[in-house]
């Protein structure tokens, strides 16, 4: 595991995150433009709804009125949100709501994570989907493992993981409870280390094409120049920044 400072990581960031490393894994150029050049890509419609719905959940668990948040939605989203929010689970002994935590995992830079909800016994993650998420996918999510190891390191207390899956199509909710173990933690650490090594190599060589990409949910979409073979090196990537 890397113990020295990550000189190659975007210097304006004082933390690492699972989402940033997954962004690199999905498309290195997307990562480069976003984290080194501060490019802000437009939010996708599903992300906008997810953020608005998360705001409703935050207010629900804080015991606040939902009226203003609902009024900010269009009629279709408001009806859907009202239906789904009524089916959300009630949780007791809430410790934090959508609050950031920072933990040292020993990689030379702390990791930041923001659980949707933390109770005395569990960490709750909310997902809004049109049917994409299933139990196998949820169980393999690295973010959940970070919640587990992060809260354990920070509080000394193991917590369960609860996923609330809100299905927009079925207008229903599924609750999945998980437990994490040392194997999950070891796999997370190995993935982080492997990914950071790749970021380091890209930084040193100036090439943000690592030969294989997932391109899952890439902000560049069909205009991604690495995927379509138009550029591979740092100089070309910098020229590609400015049309945004």
Secondary structure in CASP SS format (residue, H / E / C, confidence):
PFRMAT SS
TARGET T0000
AUTHOR 0000-0000-0000
METHOD secondary structure of the structure
MODEL  1
X C 1.00
X C 1.00
X C 1.00
X C 1.00
X C 1.00
X C 1.00
X C 1.00
X C 1.00
X C 1.00
X C 1.00
X C 1.00
X C 1.00
X C 1.00
X C 1.00
X C 1.00
X E 1.00
X C 1.00
X H 1.00
X H 1.00
X H 1.00
X H 1.00
X H 1.00
X H 1.00
X H 1.00
X H 1.00
X H 1.00
X C 1.00
X H 1.00
X H 1.00
X H 1.00
X H 1.00
X H 1.00
X H 1.00
X H 1.00
X H 1.00
X C 1.00
X C 1.00
X C 1.00
X C 1.00
X C 1.00
X C 1.00
X C 1.00
X C 1.00
X C 1.00
X H 1.00
X H 1.00
X H 1.00
X H 1.00
X H 1.00
X H 1.00
X H 1.00
X H 1.00
X H 1.00
X H 1.00
X H 1.00
X H 1.00
X H 1.00
X H 1.00
X H 1.00
X H 1.00
X H 1.00
X H 1.00
X C 1.00
X C 1.00
X C 1.00
X C 1.00
X H 1.00
X H 1.00
X H 1.00
X H 1.00
X H 1.00
X C 1.00
X C 1.00
X C 1.00
X H 1.00
X H 1.00
X H 1.00
X H 1.00
X H 1.00
X H 1.00
X H 1.00
X H 1.00
X H 1.00
X H 1.00
X H 1.00
X H 1.00
X H 1.00
X C 1.00
X C 1.00
X C 1.00
X C 1.00
X C 1.00
X C 1.00
X E 1.00
X E 1.00
X E 1.00
X E 1.00
X E 1.00
X E 1.00
X E 1.00
X E 1.00
X E 1.00
X E 1.00
X C 1.00
X C 1.00
X C 1.00
X C 1.00
X C 1.00
X C 1.00
X C 1.00
X E 1.00
X E 1.00
X E 1.00
X E 1.00
X E 1.00
X E 1.00
X E 1.00
X E 1.00
X E 1.00
X C 1.00
X C 1.00
X E 1.00
X E 1.00
X E 1.00
X E 1.00
X E 1.00
X E 1.00
X E 1.00
X E 1.00
X C 1.00
X C 1.00
X C 1.00
X C 1.00
X C 1.00
X H 1.00
X H 1.00
X H 1.00
X H 1.00
X H 1.00
X C 1.00
X C 1.00
X H 1.00
X H 1.00
X H 1.00
X H 1.00
X H 1.00
X H 1.00
X H 1.00
X H 1.00
X H 1.00
X H 1.00
X H 1.00
X H 1.00
X H 1.00
X H 1.00
X C 1.00
X C 1.00
X C 1.00
X C 1.00
X E 1.00
X E 1.00
X E 1.00
X E 1.00
X E 1.00
X E 1.00
X E 1.00
X E 1.00
X C 1.00
X C 1.00
X C 1.00
X C 1.00
X E 1.00
X E 1.00
X E 1.00
X E 1.00
X E 1.00
X E 1.00
X E 1.00
X C 1.00
X C 1.00
X C 1.00
X H 1.00
X H 1.00
X H 1.00
X H 1.00
X H 1.00
X H 1.00
X H 1.00
X H 1.00
X H 1.00
X H 1.00
X H 1.00
X H 1.00
X H 1.00
X H 1.00
X H 1.00
X H 1.00
X H 1.00
X H 1.00
X H 1.00
X H 1.00
X H 1.00
X H 1.00
X H 1.00
X H 1.00
X C 1.00
X E 1.00
X C 1.00
X C 1.00
X C 1.00
X C 1.00
X C 1.00
X C 1.00
X C 1.00
X C 1.00
X C 1.00
X C 1.00
X C 1.00
X C 1.00
X C 1.00
X H 1.00
X H 1.00
X H 1.00
X C 1.00
X C 1.00
X C 1.00
X C 1.00
X C 1.00
X C 1.00
X C 1.00
X C 1.00
X C 1.00
X E 1.00
X H 1.00
X H 1.00
X H 1.00
X H 1.00
X H 1.00
X H 1.00
X H 1.00
X H 1.00
X C 1.00
X C 1.00
X C 1.00
END
